[in-house]
């Protein structure tokens, strides 16, 4: 005698994708992230536009206090977009961009704030 099997519910990739994109409200959000550098605390302001859970536009505004940090933030701002545009906001986490790993920390902190603002 065999026991009846219970079908296991699985979600298709499109269902999973739809759920992931449904967790964030479309719109434009801004936040400032901070990080510690050898010269002290620094900040960078980030704005992202979200559509269907993906980042469709972004701007970074350097707010560095020291000249060295300003140089790193300027390099970051000039080169980070290709790693952000078109990516899912829910899983994005930047590492080193143009030699600036600390500015990426500030970006990631700002993105965490934006995630909480945009969460449905």
N, C-alpha and C positions, 0 to 999 in steps of 0.2 A: 504494500500500500504506500502510495506517495502522498506527501502533504502538499496542499496547494501552495503555489509560489505567489508571493506578493510582488507585483511589478514595482520596480524602483523608479521613482520619478527622476528624470534627468533633464537638465535644461540645455537647450541648444545654444550654440555660440551667439546667435542673434538675440536670444532671450537674455543671456548673461550681459551682452553688450547693451541692450535696451535698459536693463536694470541699472547698470553702472552709470549710464548717461542720465538716468532719471533721478539720480541722487543729488544733482546740483542744478540750481536755477540758472537759466540763461541770463546773462547780463554782464555788466562791466563792474569790476570790484577793485578796490585799492587798499593797500596796507603797507606799513613800514616794518621792515625786519631789522633786527640789530644783531651784532656779532662783536666778539672781542678780537682786536688785532694787537700786534706788538705795541702799537702807538696808543692803544686805549679802545674804548667802545666806539663803534661806527654804526651807521644806519644807511639803508638803501630803501627807497620807496618803489613799490611795484604796482602796476596796474595790469590786470588781465581781463580779457573779454572771453566769456564762456558761452558756447553753443553746443547743445547735445552732449555735454560732459567733456568737450574738448576745448582747448585754448585756441582761439582764432586770432587773437591779437594781444600784444603785450608791450609795455613800456617800462623801462627802469630809469629812475631818476636818482643819480648819485647824491648822497647827502654826507659825504665823508668830511671829517674834521681835519684830518692830516693830508698833506699833499701826496704822500706815498699811497695812502688809501684811496684818494681821489683818482690817482692814475690807474690803480687796479679796478676801481669801480667803472671808470670810463672804458677800459678794455672789456670788462664784463658786459657793460651795456651795449657795446658795439658788436658783440659776438655771441650773445646767449640765445637770441631769438630762434635760430635754427634748431636748437635743442628743446624748444618750448612750443612753438606754433604747431598745431595739429596733434599735440599729445593730450592724453587723458589727464585731466586735473587730479583725479583721484589717486593716481599712482606716480605722478611726476616728482622726481627728487634729483636736483642737479648736483653734480660733483664739480670737479675743477673746470672752469671756463677761462680760457685765455690766460692761464697761469694764476688765476685767482680762485683759490678754494675757499677762502674766508668770505668773500662776497657772495659765493654760492650759498653759504650757511645763512646769510641774511636774506637772500632770495627765498630759500626754503622755509625760513621762519615766517616771512610775509605770506608765502603761499599757504602755510598752515592756517594763518588768520583768515585768508580769503576763503579757504575751504569751509571754515566754520561759518563765515558770513553767507556763503552760497548754498550751504547744505539745505535740502528740502526738509 
